[in-house]
Amino acid sequence: MGSSDEFPEGTVQNVLEQDSLKWVFVGGKGGVGKTTCSSIMSILLAKVRPSVLIISTDPAHNLSDAFQQRFTKTPTLVTGFSNLYAMEVDPNLESEDSIGSDTDGFMSDLANSIPGIDEAMSFAEMLKLVQTMDYSVIVFDTAPTGHTLRLLQFPATLEKGLSKMMSLRNKFGGLLNQMTRLFGIADDFGEDDLLGRLEGMRDVIEQVNRQFKDPDLTTFICVCIPEFLSLYETERLVQELTRFEIDTHNIIINQVIFDEEAIESKLLKSRMQMQRKYLDQFYVLYDDFNITKLPLLPEEVRDMTLLFFLSHLYVVKILVGNIDQRFFVRL
């Protein structure tokens, strides 16, 4: 493939037309533009759905920067919309209250000692909250690939943690009761309450996990850039998503330098040739995916007008390379 004309122009129209979708994940390697892409997806979905919620699960939140509006862990209406809401959730902070705030003692300490259980509980609490809200579709602006894959493992983590705690309680429950009476400690120090919460969270996360594995309800959009590490990370992500039985058939390749005769910079020409090699590989590896390319811009995306313009490129089959690049600067 020698020129950008030879690449088939893909769009995300298939996602917009799938009315049954409830969960849309947007993820990839750090620094590839996941927040920009998830923000644009939420804008597009808001045009065809009654209500849309975009959630950032990345501790390094950028949604507020992208929309130039402050968001918190409570859904907030995005300025300029009547049906698009946004919220930012930090699992590291939320997990501090997820287990130990209401239940003190040995079982609470034990729960917090299980690797990943705090994040699993936090994620389950968030999903429980989201399920009580009447949103047509929910977009996840996820953390970098490693964190996202761990998020998808939360159902197994919660199940493992609950099983371990139940096993230890059955083995040592009598001994603990004797010790509490011996030392005059209150009989109720949170085991039943904690186990009840874990059981409730497991039910919620198992229900959502079934939805995540339903291609009619869930899809994952992979975001990348035309470089080796990003290609490698995308392949890893696609393989893991397949292992978790989560549907994925869209890839967005960001920061593409399009073939322009007017380009005089040797650096840009060199980068463009390098990108060409990896674009070829993307199209060979993912010939059955919908691949959408977005141009490298001269400035960061922190403007609603620019988000609206980029959203147009997601659904219209045009040769972006023929667009006057000065237009982006004017925006």
C-alpha positions as CSV (number, residue, x, y, z in Angstrom):
1,M,0.0,0.0,0.0
2,G,1.7,3.1,-1.1
3,S,-0.7,6.0,-0.6
4,S,-3.5,6.8,1.8
5,D,-6.0,6.4,-1.0
6,E,-5.4,2.7,-0.9
7,F,-6.6,2.3,2.6
8,P,-10.3,1.6,3.0
9,E,-11.9,4.4,4.9
10,G,-13.7,3.1,8.0
11,T,-16.1,4.8,10.3
12,V,-17.9,4.1,13.7
13,Q,-21.3,4.3,12.0
14,N,-21.8,0.6,12.9
15,V,-21.6,1.5,16.6
16,L,-24.1,4.3,16.3
17,E,-26.5,2.1,14.4
18,Q,-26.4,-0.7,16.9
19,D,-29.4,0.5,19.1
20,S,-29.1,-2.5,21.5
21,L,-25.7,-1.4,22.8
22,K,-25.6,-0.5,26.5
23,W,-21.9,-0.4,27.3
24,V,-19.2,1.1,25.0
25,F,-15.6,0.8,26.3
26,V,-12.8,3.0,24.7
27,G,-9.3,1.9,25.6
28,G,-5.7,1.5,24.6
29,K,-2.1,2.4,25.4
30,G,-1.5,5.5,27.5
31,G,-1.1,8.7,25.5
32,V,-2.9,7.7,22.3
33,G,-5.9,9.9,22.7
34,K,-8.5,7.7,24.5
35,T,-10.2,10.6,26.2
36,T,-10.6,12.5,23.0
37,C,-12.0,9.5,21.2
38,S,-14.4,8.5,24.0
39,S,-15.6,12.1,24.2
40,I,-16.3,12.2,20.5
41,M,-18.1,8.8,20.7
42,S,-20.3,10.2,23.5
43,I,-21.1,13.3,21.4
44,L,-22.1,11.1,18.4
45,L,-24.2,8.8,20.6
46,A,-25.9,11.7,22.1
47,K,-27.2,12.6,18.6
48,V,-28.9,9.2,18.2
49,R,-29.7,8.1,21.8
50,P,-32.1,9.5,24.4
51,S,-29.5,9.8,27.1
52,V,-25.7,9.1,27.3
53,L,-23.3,8.9,30.3
54,I,-19.6,9.0,29.8
55,I,-17.5,7.7,32.8
56,S,-13.8,8.1,33.2
57,T,-12.2,5.3,35.2
58,D,-8.7,6.6,34.6
59,P,-7.2,8.1,37.8
60,A,-5.5,10.7,35.6
61,H,-8.8,12.2,34.5
62,N,-8.9,14.3,31.3
63,L,-12.7,14.5,30.7
64,S,-12.9,17.8,32.4
65,D,-10.0,19.1,30.2
66,A,-11.6,17.8,27.0
67,F,-15.0,19.4,27.7
68,Q,-13.5,22.4,29.6
69,Q,-16.0,21.7,32.4
70,R,-15.5,20.3,36.0
71,F,-16.8,16.8,36.5
72,T,-17.0,14.8,39.8
73,K,-18.1,11.3,40.8
74,T,-21.7,12.5,40.4
75,P,-23.1,12.6,36.8
76,T,-23.1,16.1,35.5
77,L,-24.9,17.5,32.4
78,V,-22.3,18.5,29.8
79,T,-22.7,22.1,28.8
80,G,-24.5,22.5,25.5
81,F,-26.3,19.2,25.7
82,S,-29.6,18.1,27.2
83,N,-28.9,14.3,27.2
84,L,-25.1,13.9,27.7
85,Y,-23.8,13.5,31.2
86,A,-20.2,12.9,32.5
87,M,-18.6,11.6,35.7
88,E,-15.1,10.9,36.8
89,V,-14.4,8.0,39.2
90,D,-11.1,7.3,40.9
91,P,-11.0,3.6,42.0
92,N,-8.0,4.3,44.2
93,L,-9.9,6.9,46.3
94,E,-13.3,5.2,46.1
95,S,-11.9,1.9,47.3
96,E,-10.9,3.5,50.6
97,D,-14.6,3.7,51.5
98,S,-15.7,0.5,49.7
99,I,-14.9,-2.0,52.4
100,G,-13.5,-0.7,55.7
101,S,-15.5,2.4,56.5
102,D,-18.6,0.6,57.7
103,T,-17.0,-2.6,59.0
104,D,-14.0,-2.7,61.4
105,G,-12.0,-5.6,62.7
106,F,-10.4,-8.8,61.5
107,M,-12.6,-9.6,58.5
108,S,-12.4,-6.0,57.2
109,D,-8.6,-6.2,57.4
110,L,-8.6,-9.6,55.7
111,A,-10.8,-8.3,52.9
112,N,-8.4,-5.4,52.2
113,S,-5.5,-7.7,52.2
114,I,-6.8,-9.7,49.1
115,P,-5.1,-8.3,46.0
116,G,-7.4,-6.3,43.8
117,I,-10.5,-6.7,46.1
118,D,-10.6,-3.0,46.9
119,E,-10.8,-2.0,43.2
120,A,-13.3,-4.8,42.5
121,M,-15.6,-3.5,45.3
122,S,-15.2,0.0,44.1
123,F,-16.0,-0.9,40.5
124,A,-19.0,-3.0,41.7
125,E,-20.3,0.0,43.7
126,M,-20.0,2.2,40.7
127,L,-21.9,-0.3,38.5
128,K,-24.6,-0.7,41.1
129,L,-25.0,3.1,41.1
130,V,-25.0,3.3,37.3
131,Q,-27.6,0.6,37.0
132,T,-30.0,2.6,39.0
133,M,-29.8,5.4,36.5
134,D,-31.8,5.4,33.3
135,Y,-29.2,6.0,30.7
136,S,-29.6,4.6,27.2
137,V,-25.9,3.9,26.7
138,I,-22.8,4.3,28.9
139,V,-19.3,5.1,27.5
140,F,-16.2,4.2,29.5
141,D,-13.1,6.3,29.1
142,T,-10.8,3.7,30.5
143,A,-7.3,3.8,32.0
144,P,-4.3,2.4,30.0
145,T,-4.4,-1.2,28.8
146,G,-3.0,-2.9,31.9
147,H,-5.6,-1.2,34.2
148,T,-8.4,-2.0,31.8
149,L,-7.5,-5.6,31.6
150,R,-7.5,-5.8,35.4
151,L,-10.9,-4.1,35.4
152,L,-12.2,-6.9,33.2
153,Q,-10.9,-9.4,35.7
154,F,-12.8,-7.9,38.6
155,P,-15.6,-10.5,38.6
156,A,-13.1,-13.3,39.1
157,T,-11.3,-11.3,41.7
158,L,-14.5,-10.7,43.7
159,E,-15.4,-14.3,43.5
160,K,-12.0,-15.4,44.7
161,G,-12.0,-13.0,47.5
162,L,-15.4,-14.0,48.7
163,S,-14.6,-17.7,48.6
164,K,-11.4,-17.2,50.5
165,M,-13.1,-15.2,53.2
166,M,-15.9,-17.7,53.6
167,S,-13.4,-20.5,53.8
168,L,-11.4,-18.7,56.6
169,R,-14.5,-17.8,58.4
170,N,-15.7,-21.4,58.4
171,K,-12.3,-22.6,59.7
172,F,-11.7,-20.0,62.3
173,G,-15.1,-18.5,63.1
174,G,-15.4,-20.4,66.4
175,L,-12.0,-19.4,67.5
176,L,-12.6,-15.8,66.8
177,N,-15.9,-15.8,68.7
178,Q,-14.0,-17.3,71.8
179,M,-11.3,-14.7,71.5
180,T,-13.8,-11.8,71.4
181,R,-15.6,-13.1,74.5
182,L,-12.3,-13.7,76.3
183,F,-11.0,-10.2,75.7
184,G,-14.4,-8.5,76.2
185,I,-14.6,-7.4,72.6
186,A,-18.1,-6.8,71.1
187,D,-19.5,-9.9,69.5
188,D,-20.5,-8.1,66.3
189,F,-17.4,-6.7,64.6
190,G,-18.6,-6.6,61.0
191,E,-18.2,-10.1,59.5
192,D,-21.9,-10.7,58.6
193,D,-22.2,-7.2,57.3
194,L,-19.1,-7.3,55.2
195,L,-19.9,-10.8,53.8
196,G,-23.4,-9.5,52.9
197,R,-21.9,-6.6,51.1
198,L,-19.5,-8.9,49.2
199,E,-22.4,-11.2,48.2
200,G,-24.4,-8.2,47.0
201,M,-21.5,-6.8,45.0
202,R,-20.8,-10.2,43.5
203,D,-24.4,-10.5,42.3
204,V,-24.2,-7.0,40.7
205,I,-20.9,-7.6,39.0
206,E,-21.9,-11.1,37.8
207,Q,-25.0,-9.6,36.2
208,V,-22.9,-6.9,34.5
209,N,-20.3,-9.4,33.5
210,R,-22.9,-11.3,31.6
211,Q,-23.9,-8.1,29.8
212,F,-20.2,-7.4,29.0
213,K,-20.0,-10.8,27.2
214,D,-23.1,-10.1,25.1
215,P,-22.1,-8.5,21.8
216,D,-25.6,-7.1,21.4
217,L,-25.0,-5.0,24.6
218,T,-21.3,-4.4,24.8
219,T,-18.4,-3.4,22.4
220,F,-14.9,-2.3,23.0
221,I,-13.3,0.3,20.7
222,C,-9.5,0.1,20.6
223,V,-7.5,3.4,20.2
224,C,-4.0,3.4,19.0
225,I,-1.4,5.3,17.0
226,P,0.7,4.0,14.1
227,E,3.8,3.0,16.0
228,F,5.3,-0.3,17.0
229,L,4.5,-0.2,20.8
230,S,0.9,0.9,20.2
231,L,0.5,-1.9,17.5
232,Y,1.9,-4.4,20.0
233,E,-0.4,-3.2,22.8
234,T,-3.4,-3.2,20.6
235,E,-2.8,-6.8,19.6
236,R,-2.4,-7.8,23.2
237,L,-5.6,-6.0,24.1
238,V,-7.6,-7.6,21.3
239,Q,-6.3,-11.1,22.3
240,E,-7.3,-10.4,26.0
241,L,-10.7,-9.1,24.9
242,T,-11.3,-12.3,22.9
243,R,-10.3,-14.3,25.9
244,F,-12.8,-12.5,28.1
245,E,-15.4,-13.0,25.3
246,I,-15.9,-9.2,24.9
247,D,-16.8,-8.0,21.4
248,T,-14.4,-5.7,19.6
249,H,-14.6,-4.8,15.9
250,N,-13.6,-1.1,15.8
251,I,-10.1,0.4,15.9
252,I,-9.4,4.1,15.9
253,I,-5.9,5.0,14.7
254,N,-5.1,8.5,16.0
255,Q,-2.4,11.1,15.1
256,V,-2.0,10.0,11.5
257,I,0.1,12.2,9.2
258,F,-1.6,12.1,5.8
259,D,0.3,12.2,2.5
260,E,0.5,15.8,1.4
261,E,2.5,17.0,-1.5
262,A,3.0,20.3,0.3
263,I,4.8,18.7,3.2
264,E,8.4,20.0,3.1
265,S,9.6,19.0,6.6
266,K,12.0,16.1,6.5
267,L,10.9,15.1,10.0
268,L,7.3,14.9,9.0
269,K,8.1,13.0,5.8
270,S,10.2,10.5,7.8
271,R,7.5,10.1,10.4
272,M,4.9,9.6,7.7
273,Q,6.9,6.8,6.1
274,M,7.3,5.2,9.5
275,Q,3.6,5.4,10.1
276,R,2.9,3.9,6.6
277,K,4.7,0.7,7.6
278,Y,2.6,0.2,10.7
279,L,-0.7,1.3,9.0
280,D,0.0,-1.5,6.5
281,Q,0.3,-4.0,9.4
282,F,-2.9,-2.7,11.1
283,Y,-4.9,-3.3,7.9
284,V,-3.4,-6.8,7.5
285,L,-3.9,-7.9,11.1
286,Y,-7.4,-6.4,11.4
287,D,-8.9,-6.7,7.9
288,D,-12.3,-7.6,9.4
289,F,-12.3,-4.5,11.7
290,N,-13.8,-1.1,11.1
291,I,-10.6,1.1,11.1
292,T,-11.0,4.8,11.5
293,K,-8.0,7.2,11.0
294,L,-7.8,10.6,12.7
295,P,-5.2,13.2,11.7
296,L,-2.3,14.5,13.8
297,L,-3.4,18.0,14.9
298,P,-1.1,21.0,15.5
299,E,-2.8,21.6,18.9
300,E,-4.3,19.6,21.7
301,V,-8.0,18.9,21.7
302,R,-9.4,21.1,24.4
303,D,-12.3,22.8,22.6
304,M,-15.9,21.7,22.1
305,T,-15.8,23.1,18.5
306,L,-12.9,20.9,17.7
307,L,-14.6,17.9,19.3
308,F,-17.7,18.5,17.1
309,F,-15.5,18.8,14.0
310,L,-13.6,15.6,14.7
311,S,-16.8,13.8,15.4
312,H,-17.7,14.5,11.8
313,L,-14.6,12.6,10.6
314,Y,-15.8,9.5,12.6
315,V,-18.9,9.0,10.4
316,V,-18.1,10.6,7.1
317,K,-16.0,8.7,4.6
318,I,-13.7,11.4,3.5
319,L,-10.0,11.6,2.7
320,V,-8.8,13.6,5.7
321,G,-5.5,14.3,4.1
322,N,-7.1,16.6,1.6
323,I,-8.5,18.8,4.3
324,D,-6.7,22.1,4.6
325,Q,-4.6,21.6,7.8
326,R,-4.8,25.3,8.6
327,F,-8.5,24.8,9.3
328,F,-7.5,23.0,12.5
329,V,-5.4,25.9,13.6
330,R,-8.3,28.3,13.1
331,L,-10.4,26.2,15.4
